[in-house]
């Protein structure tokens, strides 16, 4: 497969598994296309035309020839300068690394991470939160994240990959979409009665079972094993944590339990105030599950070899 084929397949798979629904995503791309066509030439100079085909600003080819043939990929949850140097070292030792793949964004994909957060509004609306409330709160939170990212030196790892002439890609939201869709379907089908049963379901999944053995597995942040799970909302995609002020609306819309990758202390306090149960599935374990599910789809019919690093462990469900 070429680098471009891997990238395009990842974006398509992300869209197919987007919790908003494929039609909503494609409609958003159509609206953006119309906005772009109405722009003045000076505005178009600074417009990211890749966003007309890829709705996920945090997932991009960061370096390399898109027509490059890929046979061996070094995959990690976080790829920073150290991992790029590792890839170069492996390359020099005859390991034949053709591509570095990160889950968490770097470079321009990191700088524009906040842009993907707006998808959370439509997801919240599907769970009964009025769209005006969801959009208003998300707009403020996205601006907050944008301000936080402004001073970050986001190009370091990409610069290292360019100097060492190693292709580099990051796939964030497409993988997060995979884990959300997988877990939401699991809970909707199995309907765990209590939080204890919910955690047991998570621990039956290899990525979470392995994390639990290493002290980083699922745990109940708010609630107890005997608490009723009720209506479960898997909140794991859309860039990063949304607004802490959304929990009152979630409670009002009938959500009883949130299953998240992680939750800040500020968010935890607001969730507790609104009587929500919260289960933390585990950040890196959830990322592992999402990346593994995404790779299963991308690599179908190919003979590409995966080497794992930086917190990632390959676990194929297709072989």
ZARO-942005 format. One line per 8 residues: number of its first residue (from 1); for each residue x, y, z of C-alpha. Coordinates in Angstrom, 3 decimals, decimal comma. Example, Ala and Ser with C-alpha at 12.3 -4.5 7.8 and 13.67 -1.06 7.14 Angstrom:
% ZARO-942005
1> 12,300/-4,500/7,800 ~ 13,670/-1,060/7,140
This chain:
% ZARO-942005
1> 0,000/0,000/0,000 ~ 1,090/3,575/-0,544 ~ 1,096/6,217/2,182 ~ -1,818/7,958/0,465 ~ -3,852/4,739/0,346 ~ -3,304/4,186/4,077 ~ -4,312/7,764/4,834 ~ -7,436/7,772/2,649
9> -8,579/4,403/4,003 ~ -8,116/5,654/7,572 ~ -10,210/8,776/6,920 ~ -12,952/6,765/5,178 ~ -13,039/4,285/8,055 ~ -13,215/7,165/10,537 ~ -16,185/8,655/8,681 ~ -17,932/5,267/8,459
17> -17,610/4,883/12,241 ~ -18,290/8,482/13,218 ~ -20,860/8,522/16,066 ~ -22,621/11,478/14,411 ~ -23,472/9,274/11,422 ~ -21,954/9,291/7,940 ~ -24,646/11,543/6,460 ~ -24,023/14,269/9,042
25> -20,277/14,200/8,357 ~ -20,709/14,389/4,581 ~ -23,226/17,221/4,917 ~ -20,640/19,130/6,959 ~ -18,087/18,682/4,175 ~ -20,605/20,011/1,637 ~ -21,219/23,124/3,754 ~ -17,472/23,709/4,048
33> -17,040/23,332/0,284 ~ -19,676/26,042/-0,247 ~ -17,943/28,339/2,279 ~ -14,611/27,806/0,523 ~ -16,035/28,578/-2,924 ~ -17,384/31,892/-1,587 ~ -14,047/32,970/-0,104 ~ -11,907/35,750/-1,502
41> -8,531/34,723/-3,040 ~ -6,632/36,171/-0,064 ~ -8,688/34,025/2,342 ~ -8,126/30,897/0,261 ~ -4,355/31,313/0,610 ~ -4,599/30,426/4,301 ~ -7,359/27,833/4,035 ~ -6,547/24,179/4,734
49> -7,896/22,580/1,530 ~ -7,291/19,115/3,001 ~ -10,271/19,791/5,281 ~ -12,546/19,682/2,226 ~ -11,959/15,896/2,029 ~ -10,906/15,084/5,576 ~ -13,223/16,310/8,369 ~ -10,641/15,516/11,063
57> -8,156/18,357/11,461 ~ -6,123/16,279/13,940 ~ -5,266/13,562/11,391 ~ -2,814/14,293/8,602 ~ 0,158/13,105/6,564 ~ 2,834/15,163/8,327 ~ 5,838/14,201/6,198 ~ 6,706/12,046/3,216
65> 5,812/11,291/-0,387 ~ 2,167/10,206/-0,536 ~ 3,070/7,721/-3,301 ~ 5,745/6,003/-1,173 ~ 5,283/2,242/-0,908 ~ 4,801/1,200/2,728 ~ 5,785/-2,229/4,038 ~ 6,837/-1,625/7,656
73> 5,212/0,843/10,077 ~ 6,389/1,894/13,519 ~ 3,196/2,680/15,466 ~ 3,022/4,550/18,776 ~ 0,437/6,372/20,845 ~ 2,763/9,383/21,141 ~ 5,466/9,987/18,556 ~ 7,879/12,682/19,637
81> 11,527/13,402/18,789 ~ 12,716/10,380/20,787 ~ 10,532/7,983/18,824 ~ 11,652/9,540/15,536 ~ 15,276/8,951/16,547 ~ 14,301/5,381/17,502 ~ 12,779/4,871/14,040 ~ 15,962/6,150/12,407
89> 18,049/3,827/14,595 ~ 15,885/0,817/13,680 ~ 16,117/1,811/10,035 ~ 19,905/1,867/10,246 ~ 19,859/-1,573/11,868 ~ 18,069/-3,049/8,879 ~ 14,550/-3,018/10,357 ~ 13,246/-1,196/7,277
97> 10,898/1,393/8,827 ~ 8,944/2,994/5,947 ~ 6,518/5,038/8,028 ~ 6,005/6,340/11,562 ~ 2,365/6,398/12,668 ~ 1,252/8,340/15,749 ~ -2,148/8,313/17,382 ~ -1,901/11,664/19,154
105> -1,471/14,560/16,744 ~ 1,753/16,430/16,061 ~ 2,605/19,386/13,837 ~ -0,269/21,147/12,113 ~ -2,649/18,393/13,251 ~ -1,878/19,289/16,873 ~ -2,116/23,030/16,284 ~ -5,608/22,545/14,809
113> -6,844/19,954/17,304 ~ -9,501/22,363/18,629 ~ -11,269/22,415/15,245 ~ -12,460/18,834/15,568 ~ -14,114/19,511/18,934 ~ -17,239/20,926/17,303 ~ -18,289/17,380/16,345 ~ -19,098/16,844/20,031
121> -22,141/19,106/19,700 ~ -23,873/16,714/17,293 ~ -22,914/13,708/19,433 ~ -24,387/15,341/22,541 ~ -27,522/16,224/20,588 ~ -27,973/12,541/19,696 ~ -28,065/11,868/23,449 ~ -30,813/14,422/23,984
129> -28,884/17,607/24,773 ~ -30,545/20,550/22,963 ~ -28,298/21,538/20,058 ~ -28,266/25,237/21,054 ~ -26,874/24,363/24,488 ~ -24,354/21,863/23,071 ~ -23,079/24,296/20,432 ~ -22,885/27,253/22,798
137> -20,899/25,389/25,457 ~ -18,643/23,684/22,912 ~ -17,809/26,943/21,194 ~ -16,440/28,393/24,418 ~ -14,505/25,242/25,287 ~ -12,973/24,978/21,769 ~ -11,728/28,568/22,015 ~ -10,195/27,748/25,395
145> -8,301/24,788/23,887 ~ -7,240/26,920/20,909 ~ -5,725/29,485/23,288 ~ -3,961/26,728/25,206 ~ -2,389/25,383/22,015 ~ -1,201/28,749/20,683 ~ 2,175/28,802/22,500 ~ 2,966/25,102/21,951
153> 6,029/24,171/19,862 ~ 4,041/21,616/17,876 ~ 6,481/21,036/14,976 ~ 9,403/19,424/16,839 ~ 8,702/15,778/15,987 ~ 7,736/16,640/12,405 ~ 10,961/18,602/11,957 ~ 12,944/15,585/13,211
161> 11,138/13,269/10,777 ~ 11,916/15,651/7,898 ~ 15,623/15,799/8,819 ~ 15,775/12,007/8,975 ~ 13,651/11,643/5,830 ~ 11,077/9,361/7,460 ~ 7,410/9,544/6,409 ~ 5,150/10,492/9,308
169> 1,374/10,286/9,777 ~ -0,980/10,844/12,709 ~ -4,484/9,371/13,005 ~ -6,355/10,693/16,019 ~ -10,130/11,128/15,640 ~ -10,553/8,223/13,166 ~ -9,165/5,870/15,841 ~ -11,186/7,527/18,614
177> -14,332/7,075/16,496 ~ -13,558/3,357/16,281 ~ -13,386/2,879/20,054 ~ -16,547/4,938/20,694 ~ -18,590/2,994/18,135 ~ -17,234/-0,343/19,375 ~ -17,942/0,328/23,068 ~ -21,296/2,076/22,573
185> -22,517/-0,887/20,525 ~ -21,224/-3,301/23,179 ~ -23,032/-1,541/26,024 ~ -26,215/-1,020/24,007 ~ -26,315/-4,753/23,226 ~ -25,182/-6,192/26,575 ~ -27,025/-3,641/28,716 ~ -24,948/-4,015/31,899
193> -27,177/-3,615/34,943 ~ -24,557/-2,210/37,324 ~ -21,285/-0,312/37,102 ~ -19,546/-3,481/38,272 ~ -20,944/-5,397/35,296 ~ -19,897/-2,549/32,995 ~ -16,302/-2,679/34,262 ~ -16,301/-6,486/33,863
201> -17,328/-6,062/30,221 ~ -14,400/-3,701/29,692 ~ -11,981/-6,128/31,350 ~ -13,054/-8,848/28,899 ~ -11,488/-6,734/26,121 ~ -7,749/-7,550/25,679 ~ -6,552/-3,932/25,673 ~ -8,324/-3,165/28,959
209> -7,417/-6,515/30,525 ~ -3,732/-5,901/29,791 ~ -3,972/-2,354/31,157 ~ -5,622/-3,641/34,352 ~ -2,719/-6,033/34,901 ~ -0,361/-3,050/34,639 ~ -2,319/-0,881/37,073 ~ -3,889/1,336/34,399
217> -7,170/-0,472/33,788 ~ -10,815/0,591/34,075 ~ -12,034/2,041/37,350 ~ -15,145/3,630/38,781 ~ -14,450/7,318/39,336 ~ -17,939/8,274/40,515 ~ -20,400/5,697/41,811 ~ -19,922/2,141/43,078
225> -20,011/-1,423/41,763 ~ -23,601/-1,880/42,867 ~ -24,917/1,384/41,351 ~ -27,288/0,979/38,403 ~ -25,609/1,828/35,087 ~ -28,814/3,055/33,428 ~ -28,323/4,889/30,132 ~ -24,647/4,839/29,140
233> -22,851/7,509/27,123 ~ -19,391/6,619/25,747 ~ -17,553/9,939/25,572 ~ -14,211/9,332/23,879 ~ -13,997/11,278/20,638 ~ -13,943/14,868/19,424 ~ -10,385/15,971/20,125 ~ -10,310/16,417/23,895
241> -12,598/16,968/26,888 ~ -15,617/19,131/26,182 ~ -17,156/21,761/28,455 ~ -17,440/20,958/32,159 ~ -20,805/22,751/32,120 ~ -22,445/20,091/29,935 ~ -23,130/17,582/32,738 ~ -26,375/19,209/33,917
249> -27,784/18,905/30,389 ~ -26,664/15,278/30,126 ~ -28,440/14,441/33,385 ~ -31,584/16,232/32,188 ~ -31,474/14,297/28,899 ~ -31,523/10,958/30,743 ~ -27,866/9,939/30,722 ~ -26,930/8,076/33,914
257> -23,377/6,887/33,287 ~ -20,460/8,327/31,333 ~ -17,665/6,045/30,149 ~ -14,629/8,179/29,345 ~ -10,924/7,793/28,625 ~ -10,030/10,346/31,299 ~ -11,585/13,232/33,214 ~ -9,966/16,312/34,722
265> -10,564/17,139/38,384 ~ -12,670/20,161/37,381 ~ -14,858/17,970/35,171 ~ -15,092/15,286/37,872 ~ -16,446/17,790/40,402 ~ -19,128/18,997/37,976 ~ -20,153/15,433/37,100 ~ -20,419/14,593/40,813
273> -22,499/17,723/41,413 ~ -24,949/16,462/38,779 ~ -25,147/12,931/40,228 ~ -23,603/11,193/37,219 ~ -21,806/7,869/37,414 ~ -18,409/7,994/35,729 ~ -16,287/5,031/34,666 ~ -12,777/5,788/33,458
281> -11,907/3,084/30,953 ~ -8,274/4,214/30,727 ~ -6,662/6,644/28,310 ~ -3,862/4,615/26,742 ~ -5,888/1,383/26,846 ~ -8,736/3,080/24,963 ~ -6,280/4,554/22,467 ~ -4,826/1,082/21,949
289> -8,268/-0,362/21,236 ~ -9,131/2,416/18,785 ~ -5,824/2,191/16,906 ~ -6,018/-1,610/16,735 ~ -9,563/-1,512/15,340 ~ -8,514/1,136/12,809 ~ -5,442/-0,836/11,722 ~ -7,579/-3,961/11,284
297> -9,598/-2,074/8,660 ~ -6,672/-0,288/7,021 ~ -4,520/-3,403/6,700 ~ -7,179/-5,769/5,321 ~ -5,688/-7,612/2,361 ~ -2,204/-6,160/2,860 ~ 1,063/-7,686/4,080 ~ 2,241/-4,583/5,973
305> 4,246/-5,324/9,101 ~ 3,586/-3,407/12,333 ~ 6,199/-2,655/14,981 ~ 4,768/-1,176/18,178 ~ 6,252/1,399/20,543 ~ 5,350/4,298/22,843 ~ 2,533/2,607/24,756 ~ 0,995/0,816/21,771
313> 0,594/-2,957/21,568 ~ -0,724/-4,487/18,369 ~ -3,678/-6,786/18,896 ~ -5,266/-7,883/15,643 ~ -8,849/-9,145/15,538 ~ -8,627/-10,170/11,882 ~ -5,738/-12,684/12,033
